[in-house]
Amino acid sequence: MSRVRLSILSILSFVKGREGFTPFGGDVEEIIRKISNAPYESFSFSLEGVDITCDVDYSGYFQATGVGILWPEDDQEHRFSFSFSMQKI
């Protein structure tokens, strides 16, 4: 499973899976679109009492436009860092 899908599944499970919340609603589609359309960009937002943060940093790669993958650049050192967290507020 991809990092993007795992992030979306984590958000839906942790935020929307609590008692009294429904996993479906207007904000769910926006979350999925926001994360899916920019898979290698950092994001941070609050949703239903939860702070959600994703930090992505890389070098030595270029993002293939419209494909959603990173390609290694020749003769470059390759580095990729990904940190994802959720915290109730």
Backbone as XML, in Angstrom:
<?xml version="1.0"?>
<chain id="A" units="angstrom">
  <residue number="1" name="MET">
    <atom name="N" x="0.847" y="-1.174" z="0.000"/>
    <atom name="CA" x="0.000" y="0.000" z="0.000"/>
    <atom name="C" x="0.894" y="1.239" z="0.000"/>
  </residue>
  <residue number="2" name="SER">
    <atom name="N" x="0.512" y="2.244" z="-0.740"/>
    <atom name="CA" x="1.338" y="3.444" z="-0.865"/>
    <atom name="C" x="1.270" y="4.312" z="0.389"/>
  </residue>
  <residue number="3" name="ARG">
    <atom name="N" x="2.255" y="5.168" z="0.525"/>
    <atom name="CA" x="2.325" y="6.097" z="1.646"/>
    <atom name="C" x="1.103" y="7.011" z="1.657"/>
  </residue>
  <residue number="4" name="VAL">
    <atom name="N" x="0.653" y="7.454" z="0.501"/>
    <atom name="CA" x="-0.512" y="8.338" z="0.403"/>
    <atom name="C" x="-1.771" y="7.608" z="0.886"/>
  </residue>
  <residue number="5" name="ARG">
    <atom name="N" x="-1.960" y="6.379" z="0.432"/>
    <atom name="CA" x="-3.137" y="5.618" z="0.856"/>
    <atom name="C" x="-3.107" y="5.320" z="2.353"/>
  </residue>
  <residue number="6" name="LEU">
    <atom name="N" x="-1.923" y="5.026" z="2.877"/>
    <atom name="CA" x="-1.806" y="4.784" z="4.319"/>
    <atom name="C" x="-2.145" y="6.038" z="5.121"/>
  </residue>
  <residue number="7" name="SER">
    <atom name="N" x="-1.717" y="7.199" z="4.633"/>
    <atom name="CA" x="-2.036" y="8.462" z="5.313"/>
    <atom name="C" x="-3.542" y="8.696" z="5.324"/>
  </residue>
  <residue number="8" name="ILE">
    <atom name="N" x="-4.177" y="8.508" z="4.186"/>
    <atom name="CA" x="-5.630" y="8.713" z="4.081"/>
    <atom name="C" x="-6.364" y="7.723" z="4.987"/>
  </residue>
  <residue number="9" name="LEU">
    <atom name="N" x="-5.985" y="6.454" z="4.943"/>
    <atom name="CA" x="-6.625" y="5.446" z="5.781"/>
    <atom name="C" x="-6.438" y="5.760" z="7.263"/>
  </residue>
  <residue number="10" name="SER">
    <atom name="N" x="-5.257" y="6.217" z="7.648"/>
    <atom name="CA" x="-4.991" y="6.583" z="9.040"/>
    <atom name="C" x="-5.880" y="7.727" z="9.496"/>
  </residue>
  <residue number="11" name="ILE">
    <atom name="N" x="-6.007" y="8.749" z="8.656"/>
    <atom name="CA" x="-6.851" y="9.902" z="8.997"/>
    <atom name="C" x="-8.304" y="9.471" z="9.136"/>
  </residue>
  <residue number="12" name="LEU">
    <atom name="N" x="-8.797" y="8.718" z="8.168"/>
    <atom name="CA" x="-10.195" y="8.291" z="8.231"/>
    <atom name="C" x="-10.455" y="7.406" z="9.445"/>
  </residue>
  <residue number="13" name="SER">
    <atom name="N" x="-9.511" y="6.547" z="9.784"/>
    <atom name="CA" x="-9.683" y="5.644" z="10.927"/>
    <atom name="C" x="-9.611" y="6.388" z="12.248"/>
  </residue>
  <residue number="14" name="PHE">
    <atom name="N" x="-8.608" y="7.236" z="12.412"/>
    <atom name="CA" x="-8.374" y="7.911" z="13.687"/>
    <atom name="C" x="-9.359" y="9.050" z="13.926"/>
  </residue>
  <residue number="15" name="VAL">
    <atom name="N" x="-9.609" y="9.841" z="12.910"/>
    <atom name="CA" x="-10.456" y="11.026" z="13.066"/>
    <atom name="C" x="-11.929" y="10.661" z="12.915"/>
  </residue>
  <residue number="16" name="LYS">
    <atom name="N" x="-12.253" y="9.994" z="11.829"/>
    <atom name="CA" x="-13.658" y="9.746" z="11.512"/>
    <atom name="C" x="-14.198" y="8.444" z="12.107"/>
  </residue>
  <residue number="17" name="GLY">
    <atom name="N" x="-13.327" y="7.590" z="12.636"/>
    <atom name="CA" x="-13.772" y="6.316" z="13.173"/>
    <atom name="C" x="-14.182" y="6.362" z="14.636"/>
  </residue>
  <residue number="18" name="ARG">
    <atom name="N" x="-14.147" y="7.522" z="15.237"/>
    <atom name="CA" x="-14.532" y="7.644" z="16.651"/>
    <atom name="C" x="-16.044" y="7.603" z="16.798"/>
  </residue>
  <residue number="19" name="GLU">
    <atom name="N" x="-16.477" y="7.224" z="17.971"/>
    <atom name="CA" x="-17.911" y="7.160" z="18.242"/>
    <atom name="C" x="-18.554" y="8.524" z="18.014"/>
  </residue>
  <residue number="20" name="GLY">
    <atom name="N" x="-19.666" y="8.520" z="17.335"/>
    <atom name="CA" x="-20.385" y="9.755" z="17.068"/>
    <atom name="C" x="-19.991" y="10.436" z="15.767"/>
  </residue>
  <residue number="21" name="PHE">
    <atom name="N" x="-18.980" y="9.913" z="15.075"/>
    <atom name="CA" x="-18.542" y="10.482" z="13.805"/>
    <atom name="C" x="-18.842" y="9.499" z="12.689"/>
  </residue>
  <residue number="22" name="THR">
    <atom name="N" x="-19.069" y="10.000" z="11.532"/>
    <atom name="CA" x="-19.285" y="9.143" z="10.368"/>
    <atom name="C" x="-18.057" y="9.230" z="9.463"/>
  </residue>
  <residue number="23" name="PRO">
    <atom name="N" x="-17.664" y="8.116" z="8.844"/>
    <atom name="CA" x="-16.478" y="8.155" z="7.984"/>
    <atom name="C" x="-16.715" y="8.892" z="6.675"/>
  </residue>
  <residue number="24" name="PHE">
    <atom name="N" x="-17.950" y="9.244" z="6.412"/>
    <atom name="CA" x="-18.262" y="9.911" z="5.152"/>
    <atom name="C" x="-18.832" y="11.285" z="5.432"/>
  </residue>
  <residue number="25" name="GLY">
    <atom name="N" x="-18.468" y="12.231" z="4.617"/>
    <atom name="CA" x="-18.934" y="13.598" z="4.762"/>
    <atom name="C" x="-18.179" y="14.489" z="3.809"/>
  </residue>
  <residue number="26" name="GLY">
    <atom name="N" x="-18.576" y="15.748" z="3.723"/>
    <atom name="CA" x="-17.977" y="16.673" z="2.775"/>
    <atom name="C" x="-16.483" y="16.841" z="2.929"/>
  </residue>
  <residue number="27" name="ASP">
    <atom name="N" x="-15.994" y="16.813" z="4.171"/>
    <atom name="CA" x="-14.569" y="17.032" z="4.393"/>
    <atom name="C" x="-13.725" y="15.827" z="3.976"/>
  </residue>
  <residue number="28" name="VAL">
    <atom name="N" x="-14.306" y="14.636" z="3.931"/>
    <atom name="CA" x="-13.562" y="13.431" z="3.563"/>
    <atom name="C" x="-13.058" y="13.522" z="2.120"/>
  </residue>
  <residue number="29" name="GLU">
    <atom name="N" x="-13.913" y="13.924" z="1.213"/>
    <atom name="CA" x="-13.512" y="14.059" z="-0.192"/>
    <atom name="C" x="-12.415" y="15.104" z="-0.351"/>
  </residue>
  <residue number="30" name="GLU">
    <atom name="N" x="-12.509" y="16.190" z="0.394"/>
    <atom name="CA" x="-11.491" y="17.246" z="0.327"/>
    <atom name="C" x="-10.149" y="16.735" z="0.847"/>
  </residue>
  <residue number="31" name="ILE">
    <atom name="N" x="-10.162" y="15.973" z="1.928"/>
    <atom name="CA" x="-8.930" y="15.401" z="2.478"/>
    <atom name="C" x="-8.270" y="14.486" z="1.455"/>
  </residue>
  <residue number="32" name="ILE">
    <atom name="N" x="-9.046" y="13.593" z="0.885"/>
    <atom name="CA" x="-8.515" y="12.644" z="-0.099"/>
    <atom name="C" x="-7.943" y="13.382" z="-1.301"/>
  </residue>
  <residue number="33" name="ARG">
    <atom name="N" x="-8.652" y="14.368" z="-1.797"/>
    <atom name="CA" x="-8.185" y="15.142" z="-2.960"/>
    <atom name="C" x="-6.905" y="15.907" z="-2.630"/>
  </residue>
  <residue number="34" name="LYS">
    <atom name="N" x="-6.880" y="16.547" z="-1.464"/>
    <atom name="CA" x="-5.717" y="17.358" z="-1.074"/>
    <atom name="C" x="-4.455" y="16.508" z="-0.980"/>
  </residue>
  <residue number="35" name="ILE">
    <atom name="N" x="-4.554" y="15.362" z="-0.339"/>
    <atom name="CA" x="-3.387" y="14.502" z="-0.147"/>
    <atom name="C" x="-2.999" y="13.802" z="-1.451"/>
  </residue>
  <residue number="36" name="SER">
    <atom name="N" x="-3.971" y="13.336" z="-2.206"/>
    <atom name="CA" x="-3.696" y="12.603" z="-3.443"/>
    <atom name="C" x="-3.105" y="13.487" z="-4.539"/>
  </residue>
  <residue number="37" name="ASN">
    <atom name="N" x="-3.528" y="14.746" z="-4.596"/>
    <atom name="CA" x="-3.055" y="15.642" z="-5.655"/>
    <atom name="C" x="-1.649" y="16.175" z="-5.421"/>
  </residue>
  <residue number="38" name="ALA">
    <atom name="N" x="-1.146" y="16.048" z="-4.217"/>
    <atom name="CA" x="0.199" y="16.544" z="-3.895"/>
    <atom name="C" x="0.919" y="15.517" z="-3.025"/>
  </residue>
  <residue number="39" name="PRO">
    <atom name="N" x="1.238" y="14.345" z="-3.580"/>
    <atom name="CA" x="1.775" y="13.254" z="-2.766"/>
    <atom name="C" x="3.147" y="13.513" z="-2.150"/>
  </residue>
  <residue number="40" name="TYR">
    <atom name="N" x="3.894" y="14.473" z="-2.660"/>
    <atom name="CA" x="5.241" y="14.739" z="-2.131"/>
    <atom name="C" x="5.356" y="16.134" z="-1.535"/>
  </residue>
  <residue number="41" name="GLU">
    <atom name="N" x="4.222" y="16.679" z="-1.072"/>
    <atom name="CA" x="4.220" y="17.972" z="-0.402"/>
    <atom name="C" x="3.800" y="17.781" z="1.051"/>
  </residue>
  <residue number="42" name="SER">
    <atom name="N" x="4.388" y="18.561" z="1.922"/>
    <atom name="CA" x="4.024" y="18.529" z="3.335"/>
    <atom name="C" x="2.647" y="19.170" z="3.521"/>
  </residue>
  <residue number="43" name="PHE">
    <atom name="N" x="1.960" y="18.765" z="4.572"/>
    <atom name="CA" x="0.684" y="19.393" z="4.896"/>
    <atom name="C" x="0.464" y="19.361" z="6.396"/>
  </residue>
  <residue number="44" name="SER">
    <atom name="N" x="-0.390" y="20.264" z="6.851"/>
    <atom name="CA" x="-0.755" y="20.323" z="8.260"/>
    <atom name="C" x="-2.130" y="20.968" z="8.352"/>
  </residue>
  <residue number="45" name="PHE">
    <atom name="N" x="-3.043" y="20.319" z="9.072"/>
    <atom name="CA" x="-4.361" y="20.879" z="9.278"/>
    <atom name="C" x="-5.003" y="20.223" z="10.494"/>
  </residue>
  <residue number="46" name="SER">
    <atom name="N" x="-6.075" y="20.837" z="10.969"/>
    <atom name="CA" x="-6.843" y="20.285" z="12.087"/>
    <atom name="C" x="-8.194" y="19.845" z="11.547"/>
  </residue>
  <residue number="47" name="LEU">
    <atom name="N" x="-8.668" y="18.718" z="12.071"/>
    <atom name="CA" x="-9.947" y="18.178" z="11.630"/>
    <atom name="C" x="-10.627" y="17.515" z="12.818"/>
  </residue>
  <residue number="48" name="GLU">
    <atom name="N" x="-11.794" y="18.005" z="13.174"/>
    <atom name="CA" x="-12.623" y="17.397" z="14.211"/>
    <atom name="C" x="-11.844" y="17.125" z="15.502"/>
  </residue>
  <residue number="49" name="GLY">
    <atom name="N" x="-11.041" y="18.103" z="15.921"/>
    <atom name="CA" x="-10.311" y="17.990" z="17.178"/>
    <atom name="C" x="-9.011" y="17.210" z="17.111"/>
  </residue>
  <residue number="50" name="VAL">
    <atom name="N" x="-8.474" y="17.032" z="15.896"/>
    <atom name="CA" x="-7.213" y="16.312" z="15.720"/>
    <atom name="C" x="-6.285" y="17.138" z="14.832"/>
  </residue>
  <residue number="51" name="ASP">
    <atom name="N" x="-5.048" y="17.358" z="15.322"/>
    <atom name="CA" x="-4.014" y="17.995" z="14.498"/>
    <atom name="C" x="-3.343" y="16.907" z="13.671"/>
  </residue>
  <residue number="52" name="ILE">
    <atom name="N" x="-3.262" y="17.127" z="12.365"/>
    <atom name="CA" x="-2.679" y="16.164" z="11.431"/>
    <atom name="C" x="-1.515" y="16.842" z="10.733"/>
  </residue>
  <residue number="53" name="THR">
    <atom name="N" x="-0.340" y="16.231" z="10.793"/>
    <atom name="CA" x="0.862" y="16.822" z="10.204"/>
    <atom name="C" x="1.614" y="15.772" z="9.405"/>
  </residue>
  <residue number="54" name="CYS">
    <atom name="N" x="2.039" y="16.170" z="8.226"/>
    <atom name="CA" x="2.876" y="15.316" z="7.379"/>
    <atom name="C" x="4.011" y="16.174" z="6.840"/>
  </residue>
  <residue number="55" name="ASP">
    <atom name="N" x="5.235" y="15.773" z="7.147"/>
    <atom name="CA" x="6.415" y="16.472" z="6.645"/>
    <atom name="C" x="7.131" y="15.563" z="5.655"/>
  </residue>
  <residue number="56" name="VAL">
    <atom name="N" x="7.303" y="16.071" z="4.441"/>
    <atom name="CA" x="7.997" y="15.332" z="3.385"/>
    <atom name="C" x="9.176" y="16.175" z="2.931"/>
  </residue>
  <residue number="57" name="ASP">
    <atom name="N" x="10.338" y="15.555" z="2.846"/>
    <atom name="CA" x="11.535" y="16.257" z="2.395"/>
    <atom name="C" x="12.366" y="15.285" z="1.567"/>
  </residue>
  <residue number="58" name="TYR">
    <atom name="N" x="12.867" y="15.744" z="0.456"/>
    <atom name="CA" x="13.691" y="14.874" z="-0.387"/>
    <atom name="C" x="14.665" y="15.710" z="-1.199"/>
  </residue>
  <residue number="59" name="SER">
    <atom name="N" x="15.718" y="15.059" z="-1.628"/>
    <atom name="CA" x="16.671" y="15.687" z="-2.543"/>
    <atom name="C" x="17.264" y="14.586" z="-3.416"/>
  </residue>
  <residue number="60" name="GLY">
    <atom name="N" x="17.710" y="14.979" z="-4.584"/>
    <atom name="CA" x="18.284" y="14.027" z="-5.517"/>
    <atom name="C" x="17.240" y="13.323" z="-6.362"/>
  </residue>
  <residue number="61" name="TYR">
    <atom name="N" x="16.008" y="13.800" z="-6.299"/>
    <atom name="CA" x="14.908" y="13.235" z="-7.083"/>
    <atom name="C" x="14.175" y="14.372" z="-7.791"/>
  </residue>
  <residue number="62" name="PHE">
    <atom name="N" x="13.499" y="14.050" z="-8.878"/>
    <atom name="CA" x="12.564" y="14.999" z="-9.456"/>
    <atom name="C" x="11.217" y="14.306" z="-9.560"/>
  </residue>
  <residue number="63" name="GLN">
    <atom name="N" x="10.159" y="15.103" z="-9.406"/>
    <atom name="CA" x="8.813" y="14.553" z="-9.436"/>
    <atom name="C" x="8.316" y="14.520" z="-10.872"/>
  </residue>
  <residue number="64" name="ALA">
    <atom name="N" x="7.940" y="13.339" z="-11.315"/>
    <atom name="CA" x="7.389" y="13.178" z="-12.662"/>
    <atom name="C" x="5.981" y="13.757" z="-12.668"/>
  </residue>
  <residue number="65" name="THR">
    <atom name="N" x="5.772" y="14.824" z="-13.408"/>
    <atom name="CA" x="4.494" y="15.521" z="-13.442"/>
    <atom name="C" x="3.391" y="14.602" z="-13.943"/>
  </residue>
  <residue number="66" name="GLY">
    <atom name="N" x="2.297" y="14.564" z="-13.195"/>
    <atom name="CA" x="1.135" y="13.783" z="-13.579"/>
    <atom name="C" x="1.234" y="12.294" z="-13.298"/>
  </residue>
  <residue number="67" name="VAL">
    <atom name="N" x="2.408" y="11.811" z="-12.894"/>
    <atom name="CA" x="2.581" y="10.387" z="-12.635"/>
    <atom name="C" x="2.539" y="10.100" z="-11.145"/>
  </residue>
  <residue number="68" name="GLY">
    <atom name="N" x="2.963" y="11.051" z="-10.329"/>
    <atom name="CA" x="2.934" y="10.894" z="-8.890"/>
    <atom name="C" x="4.048" y="10.046" z="-8.313"/>
  </residue>
  <residue number="69" name="ILE">
    <atom name="N" x="5.184" y="10.017" z="-8.991"/>
    <atom name="CA" x="6.334" y="9.286" z="-8.464"/>
    <atom name="C" x="7.577" y="10.161" z="-8.542"/>
  </residue>
  <residue number="70" name="LEU">
    <atom name="N" x="8.579" y="9.799" z="-7.753"/>
    <atom name="CA" x="9.862" y="10.488" z="-7.788"/>
    <atom name="C" x="10.851" y="9.643" z="-8.577"/>
  </residue>
  <residue number="71" name="TRP">
    <atom name="N" x="11.599" y="10.302" z="-9.459"/>
    <atom name="CA" x="12.639" y="9.637" z="-10.237"/>
    <atom name="C" x="13.989" y="10.112" z="-9.739"/>
  </residue>
  <residue number="72" name="PRO">
    <atom name="N" x="14.939" y="9.203" z="-9.555"/>
    <atom name="CA" x="16.262" y="9.633" z="-9.110"/>
    <atom name="C" x="16.984" y="10.430" z="-10.193"/>
  </residue>
  <residue number="73" name="GLU">
    <atom name="N" x="17.630" y="11.483" z="-9.757"/>
    <atom name="CA" x="18.458" y="12.272" z="-10.667"/>
    <atom name="C" x="19.833" y="11.614" z="-10.750"/>
  </residue>
  <residue number="74" name="ASP">
    <atom name="N" x="20.391" y="11.614" z="-11.924"/>
    <atom name="CA" x="21.722" y="11.026" z="-12.112"/>
    <atom name="C" x="22.770" y="11.824" z="-11.351"/>
  </residue>
  <residue number="75" name="ASP">
    <atom name="N" x="23.771" y="11.126" z="-10.863"/>
    <atom name="CA" x="24.922" y="11.743" z="-10.191"/>
    <atom name="C" x="24.526" y="12.624" z="-9.012"/>
  </residue>
  <residue number="76" name="GLN">
    <atom name="N" x="23.467" y="12.250" z="-8.308"/>
    <atom name="CA" x="23.019" y="12.983" z="-7.129"/>
    <atom name="C" x="22.919" y="12.022" z="-5.945"/>
  </residue>
  <residue number="77" name="GLU">
    <atom name="N" x="23.161" y="12.555" z="-4.755"/>
    <atom name="CA" x="22.901" y="11.781" z="-3.546"/>
    <atom name="C" x="21.394" y="11.789" z="-3.321"/>
  </residue>
  <residue number="78" name="HIS">
    <atom name="N" x="20.822" y="10.638" z="-3.025"/>
    <atom name="CA" x="19.377" y="10.526" z="-2.871"/>
    <atom name="C" x="19.007" y="10.448" z="-1.395"/>
  </residue>
  <residue number="79" name="ARG">
    <atom name="N" x="18.040" y="11.297" z="-1.008"/>
    <atom name="CA" x="17.581" y="11.349" z="0.373"/>
    <atom name="C" x="16.076" y="11.578" z="0.363"/>
  </residue>
  <residue number="80" name="PHE">
    <atom name="N" x="15.357" y="10.813" z="1.200"/>
    <atom name="CA" x="13.909" y="10.965" z="1.331"/>
    <atom name="C" x="13.543" y="10.830" z="2.800"/>
  </residue>
  <residue number="81" name="SER">
    <atom name="N" x="12.722" y="11.756" z="3.288"/>
    <atom name="CA" x="12.278" y="11.743" z="4.674"/>
    <atom name="C" x="10.773" y="11.974" z="4.709"/>
  </residue>
  <residue number="82" name="PHE">
    <atom name="N" x="10.086" y="11.173" z="5.530"/>
    <atom name="CA" x="8.640" y="11.262" z="5.649"/>
    <atom name="C" x="8.266" y="11.087" z="7.119"/>
  </residue>
  <residue number="83" name="SER">
    <atom name="N" x="7.500" y="12.027" z="7.647"/>
    <atom name="CA" x="7.034" y="11.949" z="9.027"/>
    <atom name="C" x="5.547" y="12.288" z="9.049"/>
  </residue>
  <residue number="84" name="PHE">
    <atom name="N" x="4.762" y="11.440" z="9.678"/>
    <atom name="CA" x="3.309" y="11.616" z="9.717"/>
    <atom name="C" x="2.856" y="11.466" z="11.161"/>
  </residue>
  <residue number="85" name="SER">
    <atom name="N" x="2.049" y="12.426" z="11.647"/>
    <atom name="CA" x="1.561" y="12.317" z="13.022"/>
    <atom name="C" x="0.149" y="12.890" z="13.143"/>
  </residue>
  <residue number="86" name="MET">
    <atom name="N" x="-0.573" y="12.361" z="14.130"/>
    <atom name="CA" x="-1.900" y="12.867" z="14.472"/>
    <atom name="C" x="-1.967" y="12.974" z="15.986"/>
  </residue>
  <residue number="87" name="GLN">
    <atom name="N" x="-2.563" y="14.055" z="16.470"/>
    <atom name="CA" x="-2.651" y="14.263" z="17.908"/>
    <atom name="C" x="-3.999" y="14.894" z="18.247"/>
  </residue>
  <residue number="88" name="LYS">
    <atom name="N" x="-4.696" y="14.318" z="19.223"/>
    <atom name="CA" x="-5.939" y="14.923" z="19.680"/>
    <atom name="C" x="-5.625" y="16.251" z="20.347"/>
  </residue>
  <residue number="89" name="ILE">
    <atom name="N" x="-6.467" y="17.248" z="20.082"/>
    <atom name="CA" x="-6.271" y="18.563" z="20.712"/>
    <atom name="C" x="-7.447" y="18.882" z="21.616"/>
  </residue>
</chain>
